[in-house]
Amino acid sequence: MPLTCLAIAPSNADESKVARGKYLVNTSGCHDCHTPWVMGPNGPGPDMSRALSGQPANEQPPAPPVLPEGPWVTLTSASNTAFAGPWGVSFTANLTPDKETGLGKWSERNFIDTIRTGRHLGRGREILPPMPIGVYRQMTDNDLASIFAYLQTLPPISNKVPEPLPPASAAAH
């Protein structure tokens, strides 16, 4: 008798959690920075074929720029995934469940701890601007768990995001 594999359908609770996470991701601005932008017929917009994959690995940044005179605080890359400011250059993370370059090896606890502490995996380097960590820190653990559950349902995209760069003044020393 042949063996058959039965797929286990997610429970209604799991479906509800993923649906809540999708709603939160789509209404909380996650795609604004974590999805690379491209120029389209109506101007720049997110490239949903690379949804939430972060700074494109093939777009290696130059040295950190010096901010121009005036009231400027940040400069943004054309893909809207790299940001330069007094902190240096930060790159948006790959939020897809790719095991090598995204959140595929993370646990729900790692994700919640990252948001709660403002540190990578809850203990590593600081999460840099423009990530509004103070805003997301206000979310409930249930909402953050829902976001993580939704992110785990995305197609994994292999995209190794560069490490942050120090400020131009620090790089000159």
Protein Blocks (a to p, Z undefined) as FASTA:
>chain_A
ZZddddddddfklmmmmmmmmmmmmmnommmmmpccdddfkoccddfklgonbjafklcc
dddddddedjdfbdcdfkopaccdfkopaddddfbfcfklmmmlpcfklmmmmmmnopgh
hlaccdddfbffklmmmpcfklmmmmmmmmmmpccdddddddddddfklmmZZ
